[in-house]
């Protein structure tokens, strides 16, 4: 019987002694799924969770672990080893004192080891389910982040297009003003050239309208 207990796979506990890892209820799990809120198709709302782990007694109860029909369970042995009466003793002395107490209580080592194995399976099953829930939560958050990034890229692209349009418009206005300034210079030169025929020729090297007006004022001065 002792040999059969330790040949059981630790990941798949047999029915018996209340330890069935695959059939454990989820009432004691701390990562709780809640209904998803309404959302836009392009931006899914991830699974909501409560990041709080259950205590060990709750895990044992939810996993169907039943206290063994013994005076002591493996948890009692844990408490005994933490007793102040055994503090400072060597490991071998603690072992001898523990075995003596178990023998006096009529508790078999095999039964305690079986209880330890069942509880360890319950903890492992709970840890696996928590990890699976966390993985799903991370996957949904990653998907949400991808949707947010896509939305950000789209909006950023729109605003960058608007910024570029403004830059292009400023450049067009600058080009238009430069073109007008060139035409204005040509127009001013034509006016100056025409006005130059209205006054006597002078020695001024400048042929602008200012020089023409200066010659005109000089020609009106009395000799």
C-alpha positions as CSV (number, residue, x, y, z in Angstrom):
1,X,0.0,0.0,0.0
2,X,2.8,2.4,0.9
3,X,4.5,1.7,-2.5
4,X,1.2,2.3,-4.4
5,X,0.8,5.7,-2.9
6,X,4.2,6.9,-4.2
7,X,3.7,5.5,-7.7
8,X,0.8,7.9,-8.3
9,X,1.6,10.7,-10.7
10,X,1.9,13.9,-8.7
11,X,0.1,15.9,-11.5
12,X,-3.0,13.6,-11.7
13,X,-4.2,12.6,-8.2
14,X,-6.5,9.6,-7.9
15,X,-10.0,9.9,-6.4
16,X,-9.9,9.1,-2.8
17,X,-9.0,11.0,0.3
18,X,-10.9,13.9,-1.3
19,X,-8.1,14.9,-3.6
20,X,-9.1,15.2,-7.2
21,X,-7.1,17.9,-9.0
22,X,-9.1,17.9,-12.2
23,X,-12.5,18.1,-10.6
24,X,-11.7,20.9,-8.1
25,X,-14.2,23.7,-8.1
26,X,-13.2,27.2,-8.8
27,X,-14.9,28.9,-5.9
28,X,-11.5,29.3,-4.1
29,X,-9.7,30.9,-7.0
30,X,-8.7,34.5,-6.5
31,X,-8.5,35.5,-10.2
32,X,-12.2,36.1,-10.9
33,X,-13.6,36.6,-14.4
34,X,-16.2,39.3,-14.6
35,X,-18.6,40.0,-17.6
36,X,-17.0,42.1,-20.3
37,X,-18.3,45.6,-20.7
38,X,-19.7,46.8,-24.1
39,X,-16.8,47.8,-26.4
40,X,-16.0,48.8,-29.8
41,X,-14.9,46.0,-32.2
42,X,-11.5,47.6,-32.8
43,X,-10.7,47.9,-29.1
44,X,-11.7,44.8,-27.1
45,X,-12.0,45.1,-23.3
46,X,-9.7,42.6,-21.6
47,X,-10.7,40.1,-18.9
48,X,-11.0,41.8,-15.5
49,X,-9.2,40.0,-12.6
50,X,-8.7,40.5,-8.9
51,X,-5.0,40.0,-8.2
52,X,-5.4,38.4,-4.8
53,X,-4.5,34.8,-4.0
54,X,-6.6,32.6,-1.8
55,X,-5.3,31.3,1.5
56,X,-4.2,27.7,1.8
57,X,-7.2,26.5,3.9
58,X,-9.5,27.8,1.2
59,X,-7.4,26.1,-1.5
60,X,-7.6,22.8,0.3
61,X,-11.4,23.1,0.8
62,X,-12.1,24.1,-2.8
63,X,-9.9,21.2,-4.0
64,X,-11.8,18.7,-2.0
65,X,-9.0,17.9,0.4
66,X,-10.6,16.2,3.4
67,X,-8.8,16.1,6.8
68,X,-7.5,12.5,7.3
69,X,-9.2,10.4,9.9
70,X,-6.2,10.7,12.2
71,X,-5.3,12.6,15.4
72,X,-2.7,14.5,13.4
73,X,-2.5,15.7,9.8
74,X,0.6,16.8,8.0
75,X,-0.2,20.4,8.9
76,X,-0.2,19.4,12.6
77,X,3.3,18.0,12.0
78,X,4.3,21.3,10.5
79,X,3.1,23.1,13.7
80,X,4.9,20.5,15.9
81,X,8.2,21.2,14.2
82,X,7.8,24.9,14.7
83,X,7.2,24.4,18.4
84,X,9.4,26.3,20.8
85,X,10.1,23.0,22.6
86,X,12.1,21.8,19.6
87,X,13.8,25.0,18.9
88,X,17.6,24.7,18.9
89,X,17.5,20.9,18.5
90,X,19.4,19.1,15.7
91,X,17.4,17.7,12.8
92,X,18.0,14.2,14.0
93,X,16.8,15.1,17.5
94,X,13.7,16.8,16.1
95,X,13.0,13.7,14.0
96,X,13.3,11.4,17.0
97,X,11.0,13.6,19.1
98,X,8.5,13.8,16.2
99,X,8.4,10.1,15.6
100,X,8.0,9.4,19.3
101,X,5.0,11.8,19.5
102,X,3.4,10.2,16.4
103,X,3.9,6.7,17.8
104,X,2.3,7.7,21.0
105,X,-0.7,9.1,19.2
106,X,-1.0,6.1,17.0
107,X,-0.4,7.9,13.7
108,X,1.3,6.1,10.9
109,X,3.9,7.7,8.8
110,X,2.3,6.5,5.6
111,X,-1.0,8.2,6.4
112,X,0.8,11.5,7.0
113,X,2.8,11.2,3.8
114,X,-0.4,10.5,1.9
115,X,-2.0,13.6,3.4
116,X,1.1,15.7,2.4
117,X,0.9,14.4,-1.2
118,X,-2.8,15.3,-1.5
119,X,-2.3,18.7,-0.2
120,X,0.7,19.3,-2.4
121,X,-1.3,18.3,-5.4
122,X,-4.0,20.8,-4.4
123,X,-1.5,23.6,-4.2
124,X,0.0,22.6,-7.6
125,X,-3.4,22.5,-9.3
126,X,-4.3,25.9,-7.8
127,X,-1.0,27.3,-9.0
128,X,-1.5,26.0,-12.5
129,X,-5.0,27.5,-12.7
130,X,-3.7,30.8,-11.5
131,X,-1.0,30.8,-14.1
132,X,-3.5,29.9,-16.8
133,X,-5.7,32.8,-15.8
134,X,-2.7,35.1,-15.7
135,X,-1.7,34.0,-19.1
136,X,-5.2,34.7,-20.5
137,X,-5.1,38.1,-18.8
138,X,-1.7,38.9,-20.2
139,X,-2.9,37.8,-23.7
140,X,-6.0,40.0,-23.5
141,X,-4.0,43.0,-22.2
142,X,-1.5,42.5,-25.1
143,X,-4.3,42.4,-27.6
144,X,-5.7,45.6,-26.1
145,X,-2.3,47.2,-26.3
146,X,-2.1,46.3,-29.9
147,X,-5.5,47.8,-30.6
148,X,-4.5,51.0,-28.7
149,X,-1.2,51.2,-30.6
150,X,-3.1,50.8,-33.9
151,X,-5.5,53.5,-32.9
152,X,-2.6,55.7,-31.8
153,X,-0.9,55.1,-35.1
154,X,-4.0,56.0,-37.1
155,X,-4.7,59.2,-35.1
156,X,-1.0,60.1,-35.2
157,X,-1.0,59.7,-39.0
158,X,-4.0,61.9,-39.3
159,X,-2.5,64.7,-37.2
160,X,0.9,64.4,-39.0
161,X,-1.0,64.8,-42.3
162,X,-2.7,67.9,-41.0
163,X,0.7,69.3,-39.8
164,X,2.2,68.5,-43.2
165,X,-0.7,70.2,-44.9
166,X,-0.1,73.3,-42.8
167,X,3.6,73.3,-43.7
168,X,2.8,72.9,-47.4
169,X,0.3,75.8,-47.2
170,X,2.9,78.1,-45.5
171,X,5.4,77.1,-48.3
172,X,2.8,78.0,-51.0
173,X,2.1,81.3,-49.4
174,X,5.8,82.1,-49.2
175,X,6.3,81.2,-52.8
176,X,3.3,83.3,-53.8
177,X,4.7,86.3,-51.9
178,X,8.1,85.9,-53.4
179,X,6.6,85.7,-56.9
180,X,4.6,88.9,-56.2
181,X,7.7,90.6,-54.8
182,X,9.5,89.8,-58.0
183,X,6.6,91.2,-60.1
184,X,6.5,94.3,-57.8
185,X,10.2,94.9,-58.4
186,X,9.7,94.6,-62.2
187,X,6.7,97.0,-62.0
188,X,8.6,99.5,-59.9
189,X,11.4,99.4,-62.4
190,X,9.0,100.0,-65.3
191,X,7.5,103.0,-63.5
192,X,11.0,104.4,-62.7
193,X,12.0,103.9,-66.3
194,X,8.9,105.7,-67.5
195,X,9.4,108.6,-65.0
196,X,13.1,108.9,-66.1
197,X,11.9,110.2,-69.5
198,X,10.1,113.1,-67.8
199,X,13.2,114.7,-66.3
200,X,16.6,115.7,-67.7
201,X,19.4,113.2,-67.8
202,X,21.7,113.3,-64.7
203,X,25.0,111.9,-63.5
204,X,23.4,109.7,-60.8
205,X,24.3,106.1,-61.4
206,X,21.0,105.1,-59.9
207,X,18.1,104.6,-62.3
208,X,15.4,104.0,-59.7
209,X,12.4,106.3,-59.0
210,X,14.2,108.0,-56.2
211,X,17.1,109.0,-58.5
212,X,14.5,110.3,-61.1
213,X,12.7,112.4,-58.5
214,X,16.1,113.8,-57.3
215,X,16.9,114.9,-60.8
216,X,13.5,116.4,-61.2
217,X,14.0,118.5,-58.0
218,X,17.4,119.6,-59.2
219,X,16.1,120.7,-62.5
220,X,13.5,123.0,-60.8
221,X,16.1,124.9,-58.7
222,X,16.9,128.4,-59.9
223,X,20.2,128.8,-61.6
